[in-house]
Amino acid sequence: MSLYDYIFYSFAAVTLVSAGVVVFSRNIIYSAFSLLFTFFGVAGLYVLLNADFLAVTQLLIYVGGILILLLFGVMLTNKVVSVDIKTGTLQTVPATILISLTAGTLCGIFYVTDWRVVSSPPVTSTTTYQLGEMLMTTYLLPFEVASIVLLVALIGAAIIARKEKQPAN
């Protein structure tokens, strides 16, 4: 195995393990922070696929935007940490059967398929560089306006979340 294979398997393992923690953790804080590692693992897999634009988009949109807003929402809500996220309708036997069938089907497809190995083309993509250059030169004003609008929305959400209920007279 080459170094590339080891890097791929490490990113895949980080992604799968952290996704498992997201799904099976009963603490919403642990789930939210594990989601961070899941997003980073997926971005690493995109880098290995020479999809630099998707990797940067993954980091900017999911990690920089959605996950941070989710973490702010969790942290600003007082009683979310004390909520136990478990359901009484968990069906262990049907879930195990479904997972086993899905895993068996995927393994069967993996071993039956005749995989062609091709050499990877040389990396000549400059998509991320061009996008960054346009955001910092041509589209700087709209980029900054969008960031200010998002900041105002975040401050408004924090103020709405922190308002205390006034007692009825």
N, CA and C atoms as a LAMMPS dump frame, in Angstrom:
ITEM: TIMESTEP
0
ITEM: NUMBER OF ATOMS
507
ITEM: BOX BOUNDS ff ff ff
-5.0000000000000000e+02 5.0000000000000000e+02
-5.0000000000000000e+02 5.0000000000000000e+02
-5.0000000000000000e+02 5.0000000000000000e+02
ITEM: ATOMS id mol type element x y z
1 1 1 N 0.838 -1.183 0
2 1 2 C 0 0 0
3 1 3 C 0.884 1.248 0
4 2 1 N 0.409 2.255 -0.682
5 2 2 C 1.167 3.495 -0.769
6 2 3 C 0.723 4.465 0.324
7 3 1 N 1.445 5.567 0.421
8 3 2 C 1.101 6.605 1.388
9 3 3 C -0.284 7.175 1.106
10 4 1 N -0.625 7.299 -0.171
11 4 2 C -1.946 7.783 -0.575
12 4 3 C -3.051 6.9 0.015
13 5 1 N -2.844 5.581 -0.029
14 5 2 C -3.841 4.661 0.513
15 5 3 C -3.995 4.831 2.019
16 6 1 N -2.877 4.983 2.729
17 6 2 C -2.952 5.188 4.174
18 6 3 C -3.692 6.479 4.518
19 7 1 N -3.423 7.532 3.772
20 7 2 C -4.11 8.809 4.013
21 7 3 C -5.599 8.658 3.737
22 8 1 N -5.946 7.965 2.638
23 8 2 C -7.357 7.753 2.314
24 8 3 C -8.063 6.981 3.429
25 9 1 N -7.448 5.889 3.882
26 9 2 C -8.087 5.081 4.919
27 9 3 C -8.187 5.834 6.244
28 10 1 N -7.219 6.696 6.528
29 10 2 C -7.33 7.465 7.772
30 10 3 C -8.46 8.494 7.686
31 11 1 N -8.591 9.177 6.538
32 11 2 C -9.719 10.111 6.385
33 11 3 C -11.053 9.368 6.411
34 12 1 N -11.113 8.21 5.771
35 12 2 C -12.355 7.427 5.773
36 12 3 C -12.701 6.973 7.187
37 13 1 N -11.691 6.552 7.952
38 13 2 C -11.949 6.106 9.324
39 13 3 C -12.422 7.263 10.2
40 14 1 N -11.777 8.422 10.069
41 14 2 C -12.202 9.593 10.85
42 14 3 C -13.637 9.95 10.505
43 15 1 N -13.965 9.919 9.216
44 15 2 C -15.32 10.271 8.791
45 15 3 C -16.344 9.283 9.344
46 16 1 N -16.07 8 9.221
47 16 2 C -17.033 6.99 9.674
48 16 3 C -17.183 6.955 11.181
49 17 1 N -16.074 7.028 11.91
50 17 2 C -16.154 6.971 13.373
51 17 3 C -16.87 8.201 13.92
52 18 1 N -16.508 9.373 13.411
53 18 2 C -17.17 10.581 13.923
54 18 3 C -18.64 10.635 13.511
55 19 1 N -18.972 10.11 12.334
56 19 2 C -20.384 10.04 11.943
57 19 3 C -21.146 9.078 12.856
58 20 1 N -20.491 8.009 13.258
59 20 2 C -21.119 7.096 14.214
60 20 3 C -21.371 7.758 15.553
61 21 1 N -20.423 8.575 15.995
62 21 2 C -20.615 9.305 17.255
63 21 3 C -21.769 10.299 17.117
64 22 1 N -21.878 10.943 15.955
65 22 2 C -22.987 11.879 15.724
66 22 3 C -24.321 11.156 15.867
67 23 1 N -24.405 9.978 15.303
68 23 2 C -25.677 9.259 15.289
69 23 3 C -25.989 8.627 16.639
70 24 1 N -24.988 8.042 17.299
71 24 2 C -25.263 7.235 18.481
72 24 3 C -25.024 7.946 19.812
73 25 1 N -24.486 9.143 19.813
74 25 2 C -24.243 9.846 21.067
75 25 3 C -25.556 10.368 21.636
76 26 1 N -25.671 10.291 22.949
77 26 2 C -26.881 10.789 23.59
78 26 3 C -26.728 12.228 24.051
79 27 1 N -25.515 12.759 23.947
80 27 2 C -25.264 14.144 24.322
81 27 3 C -25.18 14.985 23.046
82 28 1 N -26 16.001 22.947
83 28 2 C -26.067 16.793 21.717
84 28 3 C -24.791 17.599 21.485
85 29 1 N -24.076 17.943 22.547
86 29 2 C -22.806 18.661 22.393
87 29 3 C -21.777 17.748 21.742
88 30 1 N -21.697 16.494 22.203
89 30 2 C -20.761 15.543 21.596
90 30 3 C -21.112 15.286 20.133
91 31 1 N -22.401 15.219 19.848
92 31 2 C -22.827 15.01 18.46
93 31 3 C -22.427 16.185 17.578
94 32 1 N -22.608 17.396 18.078
95 32 2 C -22.277 18.578 17.281
96 32 3 C -20.776 18.668 17.024
97 33 1 N -19.959 18.395 18.039
98 33 2 C -18.514 18.46 17.829
99 33 3 C -18.013 17.289 16.987
100 34 1 N -18.658 16.145 17.058
101 34 2 C -18.28 15.032 16.184
102 34 3 C -18.632 15.332 14.734
103 35 1 N -19.681 16.109 14.537
104 35 2 C -20.039 16.522 13.186
105 35 3 C -18.919 17.354 12.552
106 36 1 N -18.197 18.105 13.374
107 36 2 C -17.041 18.864 12.89
108 36 3 C -16.009 17.928 12.266
109 37 1 N -15.685 16.837 12.951
110 37 2 C -14.702 15.889 12.425
111 37 3 C -15.232 15.163 11.189
112 38 1 N -16.534 14.921 11.152
113 38 2 C -17.121 14.302 9.964
114 38 3 C -16.955 15.209 8.749
115 39 1 N -17.255 16.495 8.923
116 39 2 C -17.1 17.431 7.809
117 39 3 C -15.647 17.563 7.374
118 40 1 N -14.709 17.593 8.333
119 40 2 C -13.293 17.658 7.967
120 40 3 C -12.852 16.397 7.234
121 41 1 N -13.348 15.244 7.651
122 41 2 C -12.999 14.003 6.967
123 41 3 C -13.501 13.978 5.534
124 42 1 N -14.713 14.446 5.326
125 42 2 C -15.267 14.505 3.967
126 42 3 C -14.474 15.495 3.121
127 43 1 N -14.09 16.623 3.702
128 43 2 C -13.268 17.588 2.964
129 43 3 C -11.925 16.976 2.596
130 44 1 N -11.345 16.202 3.483
131 44 2 C -10.089 15.512 3.172
132 44 3 C -10.255 14.511 2.038
133 45 1 N -11.368 13.813 2.016
134 45 2 C -11.631 12.884 0.911
135 45 3 C -11.788 13.629 -0.409
136 46 1 N -12.412 14.797 -0.372
137 46 2 C -12.52 15.614 -1.583
138 46 3 C -11.141 16.053 -2.079
139 47 1 N -10.255 16.4 -1.16
140 47 2 C -8.902 16.789 -1.557
141 47 3 C -8.2 15.627 -2.241
142 48 1 N -8.372 14.426 -1.7
143 48 2 C -7.743 13.248 -2.305
144 48 3 C -8.313 12.935 -3.684
145 49 1 N -9.52 13.373 -3.948
146 49 2 C -10.137 13.158 -5.258
147 49 3 C -9.821 14.284 -6.242
148 50 1 N -8.924 15.191 -5.853
149 50 2 C -8.569 16.359 -6.67
150 50 3 C -9.76 17.271 -6.923
151 51 1 N -10.71 17.281 -6.007
152 51 2 C -11.876 18.16 -6.107
153 51 3 C -11.66 19.313 -5.134
154 52 1 N -10.726 20.193 -5.482
155 52 2 C -10.343 21.251 -4.555
156 52 3 C -11.477 22.228 -4.273
157 53 1 N -12.282 22.52 -5.274
158 53 2 C -13.397 23.44 -5.055
159 53 3 C -14.409 22.846 -4.084
160 54 1 N -14.729 21.569 -4.238
161 54 2 C -15.672 20.931 -3.317
162 54 3 C -15.111 20.883 -1.899
163 55 1 N -13.811 20.664 -1.772
164 55 2 C -13.202 20.611 -0.441
165 55 3 C -13.287 21.972 0.244
166 56 1 N -12.964 23.012 -0.48
167 56 2 C -13.027 24.35 0.111
168 56 3 C -14.471 24.736 0.398
169 57 1 N -15.379 24.383 -0.496
170 57 2 C -16.797 24.657 -0.264
171 57 3 C -17.299 23.904 0.961
172 58 1 N -16.866 22.665 1.117
173 58 2 C -17.227 21.866 2.29
174 58 3 C -16.774 22.573 3.566
175 59 1 N -15.556 23.074 3.558
176 59 2 C -15.046 23.744 4.752
177 59 3 C -15.743 25.077 5
178 60 1 N -15.927 25.86 3.941
179 60 2 C -16.53 27.181 4.132
180 60 3 C -18.006 27.105 4.5
181 61 1 N -18.765 26.306 3.761
182 61 2 C -20.212 26.283 3.95
183 61 3 C -20.595 25.433 5.162
184 62 1 N -20.135 24.19 5.194
185 62 2 C -20.586 23.296 6.256
186 62 3 C -19.886 23.556 7.583
187 63 1 N -18.561 23.615 7.567
188 63 2 C -17.854 23.842 8.825
189 63 3 C -17.974 25.298 9.246
190 64 1 N -17.716 26.217 8.322
191 64 2 C -17.705 27.628 8.67
192 64 3 C -19.072 28.235 8.865
193 65 1 N -20.079 27.684 8.264
194 65 2 C -21.398 28.285 8.353
195 65 3 C -22.379 27.462 9.155
196 66 1 N -22.76 26.34 8.597
197 66 2 C -23.838 25.547 9.183
198 66 3 C -23.468 24.99 10.549
199 67 1 N -22.269 24.425 10.672
200 67 2 C -21.886 23.833 11.957
201 67 3 C -21.726 24.891 13.036
202 68 1 N -21.153 26.029 12.687
203 68 2 C -20.991 27.092 13.677
204 68 3 C -22.352 27.608 14.137
205 69 1 N -23.287 27.783 13.211
206 69 2 C -24.638 28.199 13.61
207 69 3 C -25.312 27.148 14.482
208 70 1 N -25.113 25.876 14.163
209 70 2 C -25.671 24.803 14.978
210 70 3 C -25.078 24.834 16.378
211 71 1 N -23.768 25.02 16.468
212 71 2 C -23.124 25.09 17.782
213 71 3 C -23.594 26.304 18.575
214 72 1 N -23.742 27.457 17.911
215 72 2 C -24.278 28.63 18.599
216 72 3 C -25.696 28.357 19.098
217 73 1 N -26.504 27.726 18.271
218 73 2 C -27.864 27.406 18.691
219 73 3 C -27.894 26.484 19.889
220 74 1 N -27.02 25.504 19.906
221 74 2 C -26.958 24.569 21.035
222 74 3 C -26.448 25.273 22.284
223 75 1 N -25.408 26.073 22.125
224 75 2 C -24.811 26.733 23.283
225 75 3 C -25.715 27.826 23.862
226 76 1 N -26.492 28.493 23.01
227 76 2 C -27.344 29.577 23.498
228 76 3 C -28.648 29.079 24.113
229 77 1 N -28.981 27.847 23.85
230 77 2 C -30.2 27.3 24.416
231 77 3 C -29.858 26.665 25.76
232 78 1 N -30.509 27.096 26.79
233 78 2 C -30.143 26.691 28.145
234 78 3 C -30.393 25.214 28.419
235 79 1 N -31.529 24.701 28.024
236 79 2 C -31.953 23.395 28.483
237 79 3 C -31.668 22.257 27.517
238 80 1 N -30.976 22.521 26.423
239 80 2 C -30.721 21.473 25.444
240 80 3 C -29.743 20.446 25.984
241 81 1 N -28.779 20.876 26.791
242 81 2 C -27.76 19.967 27.29
243 81 3 C -28.378 18.917 28.195
244 82 1 N -29.434 19.276 28.918
245 82 2 C -30.036 18.339 29.852
246 82 3 C -31.023 17.384 29.185
247 83 1 N -31.309 17.573 27.907
248 83 2 C -32.258 16.709 27.216
249 83 3 C -31.576 15.395 26.866
250 84 1 N -32.225 14.294 27.193
251 84 2 C -31.692 12.981 26.852
252 84 3 C -32.259 12.586 25.496
253 85 1 N -31.379 12.421 24.52
254 85 2 C -31.822 12.136 23.161
255 85 3 C -31.905 10.631 22.984
256 86 1 N -32.979 10.057 23.441
257 86 2 C -33.185 8.639 23.198
258 86 3 C -34.657 8.431 22.928
259 87 1 N -34.916 7.469 22.12
260 87 2 C -36.29 7.229 21.728
261 87 3 C -36.739 5.874 22.248
262 88 1 N -37.984 5.788 22.579
263 88 2 C -38.513 4.523 23.063
264 88 3 C -38.894 3.589 21.932
265 89 1 N -38.872 4.075 20.703
266 89 2 C -39.295 3.254 19.573
267 89 3 C -38.108 2.639 18.833
268 90 1 N -36.939 2.575 19.48
269 90 2 C -35.757 2.008 18.847
270 90 3 C -35.961 0.51 18.648
271 91 1 N -35.903 0.08 17.43
272 91 2 C -36.103 -1.326 17.099
273 91 3 C -34.755 -1.938 16.748
274 92 1 N -34.117 -2.582 17.702
275 92 2 C -32.762 -3.089 17.519
276 92 3 C -32.711 -4.227 16.507
277 93 1 N -33.608 -5.163 16.585
278 93 2 C -33.558 -6.34 15.694
279 93 3 C -33.806 -5.953 14.232
280 94 1 N -34.874 -5.206 13.907
281 94 2 C -35.032 -4.813 12.497
282 94 3 C -33.889 -3.946 11.982
283 95 1 N -33.363 -3.069 12.835
284 95 2 C -32.242 -2.231 12.41
285 95 3 C -31.006 -3.076 12.131
286 96 1 N -30.741 -4.062 12.959
287 96 2 C -29.589 -4.945 12.747
288 96 3 C -29.75 -5.752 11.465
289 97 1 N -30.936 -6.246 11.213
290 97 2 C -31.186 -7.003 9.975
291 97 3 C -30.998 -6.103 8.756
292 98 1 N -31.536 -4.906 8.797
293 98 2 C -31.404 -3.975 7.674
294 98 3 C -29.945 -3.582 7.434
295 99 1 N -29.215 -3.312 8.503
296 99 2 C -27.798 -2.968 8.36
297 99 3 C -27.012 -4.144 7.807
298 100 1 N -27.298 -5.345 8.277
299 100 2 C -26.593 -6.535 7.782
300 100 3 C -26.869 -6.772 6.3
301 101 1 N -28.13 -6.623 5.896
302 101 2 C -28.464 -6.794 4.477
303 101 3 C -27.783 -5.737 3.602
304 102 1 N -27.785 -4.498 4.069
305 102 2 C -27.147 -3.429 3.306
306 102 3 C -25.641 -3.645 3.209
307 103 1 N -25.003 -3.985 4.323
308 103 2 C -23.56 -4.229 4.314
309 103 3 C -23.216 -5.439 3.448
310 104 1 N -24.019 -6.495 3.524
311 104 2 C -23.777 -7.672 2.686
312 104 3 C -23.915 -7.366 1.202
313 105 1 N -24.925 -6.586 0.857
314 105 2 C -25.11 -6.207 -0.541
315 105 3 C -23.941 -5.371 -1.042
316 106 1 N -23.51 -4.395 -0.244
317 106 2 C -22.382 -3.554 -0.643
318 106 3 C -21.091 -4.359 -0.766
319 107 1 N -20.85 -5.279 0.161
320 107 2 C -19.646 -6.13 0.065
321 107 3 C -19.721 -7.039 -1.153
322 108 1 N -20.903 -7.576 -1.441
323 108 2 C -21.061 -8.405 -2.631
324 108 3 C -20.794 -7.623 -3.904
325 109 1 N -21.314 -6.428 -3.989
326 109 2 C -21.064 -5.583 -5.157
327 109 3 C -19.581 -5.246 -5.259
328 110 1 N -18.949 -5.004 -4.115
329 110 2 C -17.536 -4.66 -4.116
330 110 3 C -16.686 -5.81 -4.67
331 111 1 N -16.989 -7.025 -4.28
332 111 2 C -16.17 -8.167 -4.724
333 111 3 C -16.526 -8.647 -6.122
334 112 1 N -17.741 -8.445 -6.589
335 112 2 C -18.151 -8.916 -7.91
336 112 3 C -17.712 -7.953 -9.011
337 113 1 N -17.662 -6.673 -8.716
338 113 2 C -17.354 -5.659 -9.724
339 113 3 C -15.9 -5.759 -10.16
340 114 1 N -15.694 -5.639 -11.47
341 114 2 C -14.343 -5.619 -12.03
342 114 3 C -13.863 -4.17 -12.045
343 115 1 N -13.078 -3.807 -11.052
344 115 2 C -12.631 -2.434 -10.892
345 115 3 C -11.452 -2.166 -11.817
346 116 1 N -11.538 -1.083 -12.583
347 116 2 C -10.42 -0.672 -13.438
348 116 3 C -9.587 0.347 -12.686
349 117 1 N -8.293 0.144 -12.693
350 117 2 C -7.391 1.077 -12.035
351 117 3 C -6.74 1.921 -13.118
352 118 1 N -6.925 3.228 -13.031
353 118 2 C -6.334 4.142 -13.996
354 118 3 C -5.389 5.078 -13.258
355 119 1 N -4.403 5.548 -13.978
356 119 2 C -3.49 6.495 -13.356
357 119 3 C -4.198 7.845 -13.25
358 120 1 N -3.927 8.548 -12.175
359 120 2 C -4.6 9.829 -11.976
360 120 3 C -3.972 10.879 -12.879
361 121 1 N -4.785 11.757 -13.438
362 121 2 C -4.259 12.814 -14.305
363 121 3 C -3.473 13.827 -13.47
364 122 1 N -2.593 14.568 -14.091
365 122 2 C -1.852 15.582 -13.329
366 122 3 C -2.788 16.667 -12.815
367 123 1 N -2.498 17.142 -11.644
368 123 2 C -3.343 18.155 -11.018
369 123 3 C -3.021 19.515 -11.641
370 124 1 N -3.978 20.045 -12.386
371 124 2 C -3.792 21.352 -13.012
372 124 3 C -4.931 22.298 -12.652
373 125 1 N -5.763 21.914 -11.716
374 125 2 C -6.925 22.718 -11.367
375 125 3 C -6.515 23.934 -10.545
376 126 1 N -6.994 25.074 -10.937
377 126 2 C -6.751 26.306 -10.188
378 126 3 C -8.079 26.958 -9.822
379 127 1 N -9.106 26.131 -9.697
380 127 2 C -10.44 26.653 -9.419
381 127 3 C -10.48 27.428 -8.116
382 128 1 N -9.897 26.88 -7.07
383 128 2 C -9.938 27.527 -5.77
384 128 3 C -9.169 28.842 -5.792
385 129 1 N -8.037 28.853 -6.478
386 129 2 C -7.256 30.087 -6.583
387 129 3 C -8.054 31.173 -7.301
388 130 1 N -8.682 30.812 -8.417
389 130 2 C -9.46 31.791 -9.171
390 130 3 C -10.655 32.284 -8.367
391 131 1 N -11.321 31.376 -7.658
392 131 2 C -12.459 31.77 -6.836
393 131 3 C -12.026 32.721 -5.726
394 132 1 N -10.935 32.413 -5.051
395 132 2 C -10.436 33.299 -4.005
396 132 3 C -10.035 34.654 -4.536
397 133 1 N -9.404 34.67 -5.706
398 133 2 C -9.001 35.94 -6.314
399 133 3 C -10.225 36.793 -6.667
400 134 1 N -11.267 36.167 -7.207
401 134 2 C -12.475 36.922 -7.547
402 134 3 C -13.173 37.446 -6.295
403 135 1 N -13.211 36.637 -5.213
404 135 2 C -13.872 37.085 -3.986
405 135 3 C -13.13 38.243 -3.336
406 136 1 N -11.825 38.313 -3.519
407 136 2 C -11.055 39.387 -2.887
408 136 3 C -10.792 40.576 -3.806
409 137 1 N -11.207 40.504 -5.066
410 137 2 C -11.004 41.647 -5.973
411 137 3 C -12.335 42.079 -6.576
412 138 1 N -12.835 41.331 -7.536
413 138 2 C -14.021 41.722 -8.294
414 138 3 C -15.279 41.756 -7.422
415 139 1 N -15.475 40.726 -6.597
416 139 2 C -16.708 40.601 -5.825
417 139 3 C -16.489 40.873 -4.336
418 140 1 N -15.563 41.751 -4.011
419 140 2 C -15.268 42.025 -2.608
420 140 3 C -16.443 42.689 -1.894
421 141 1 N -17.072 43.677 -2.524
422 141 2 C -18.181 44.388 -1.88
423 141 3 C -19.378 43.467 -1.609
424 142 1 N -19.858 42.695 -2.582
425 142 2 C -20.968 41.781 -2.262
426 142 3 C -20.595 40.733 -1.206
427 143 1 N -19.349 40.291 -1.211
428 143 2 C -18.878 39.315 -0.225
429 143 3 C -18.933 39.919 1.173
430 144 1 N -18.485 41.143 1.327
431 144 2 C -18.505 41.808 2.631
432 144 3 C -19.925 42.139 3.071
433 145 1 N -20.779 42.56 2.147
434 145 2 C -22.178 42.844 2.487
435 145 3 C -22.863 41.567 2.985
436 146 1 N -22.621 40.447 2.304
437 146 2 C -23.209 39.179 2.741
438 146 3 C -22.706 38.796 4.131
439 147 1 N -21.435 39.029 4.412
440 147 2 C -20.913 38.685 5.741
441 147 3 C -21.525 39.576 6.817
442 148 1 N -21.76 40.848 6.527
443 148 2 C -22.384 41.745 7.508
444 148 3 C -23.84 41.35 7.748
445 149 1 N -24.554 40.985 6.687
446 149 2 C -25.947 40.539 6.842
447 149 3 C -26.015 39.277 7.697
448 150 1 N -25.108 38.343 7.477
449 150 2 C -25.08 37.121 8.284
450 150 3 C -24.729 37.43 9.742
451 151 1 N -23.814 38.359 9.964
452 151 2 C -23.465 38.742 11.329
453 151 3 C -24.654 39.371 12.046
454 152 1 N -25.392 40.248 11.365
455 152 2 C -26.575 40.872 11.967
456 152 3 C -27.635 39.805 12.272
457 153 1 N -27.805 38.843 11.372
458 153 2 C -28.773 37.764 11.614
459 153 3 C -28.363 36.923 12.818
460 154 1 N -27.077 36.658 12.973
461 154 2 C -26.6 35.886 14.115
462 154 3 C -26.805 36.644 15.418
463 155 1 N -26.523 37.939 15.424
464 155 2 C -26.736 38.747 16.626
465 155 3 C -28.227 38.807 16.958
466 156 1 N -29.078 38.967 15.944
467 156 2 C -30.524 38.967 16.177
468 156 3 C -31.021 37.651 16.739
469 157 1 N -30.494 36.541 16.218
470 157 2 C -30.894 35.229 16.745
471 157 3 C -30.451 35.061 18.192
472 158 1 N -29.266 35.564 18.534
473 158 2 C -28.795 35.48 19.918
474 158 3 C -29.664 36.318 20.843
475 159 1 N -30.077 37.505 20.392
476 159 2 C -30.934 38.36 21.215
477 159 3 C -32.302 37.726 21.406
478 160 1 N -32.859 37.17 20.355
479 160 2 C -34.17 36.512 20.467
480 160 3 C -34.092 35.303 21.386
481 161 1 N -33.008 34.538 21.301
482 161 2 C -32.855 33.34 22.129
483 161 3 C -32.656 33.684 23.601
484 162 1 N -32.09 34.832 23.914
485 162 2 C -31.795 35.216 25.284
486 162 3 C -32.903 36.008 25.97
487 163 1 N -33.964 36.364 25.265
488 163 2 C -35.03 37.144 25.896
489 163 3 C -35.711 36.315 26.98
490 164 1 N -35.867 36.931 28.135
491 164 2 C -36.537 36.278 29.253
492 164 3 C -38.043 36.514 29.128
493 165 1 N -38.799 35.51 29.478
494 165 2 C -40.248 35.666 29.467
495 165 3 C -40.665 36.492 30.68
496 166 1 N -41.553 37.475 30.44
497 166 2 C -42.027 38.327 31.526
498 166 3 C -43.247 37.649 32.172
499 167 1 N -43.29 37.681 33.504
500 167 2 C -44.434 37.033 34.174
501 167 3 C -45.726 37.781 33.874
502 168 1 N -46.815 37.029 33.78
503 168 2 C -48.141 37.61 33.522
504 168 3 C -48.639 38.3 34.801
505 169 1 N -49.297 39.426 34.617
506 169 2 C -49.824 40.176 35.779
507 169 3 C -51.084 39.591 36.305
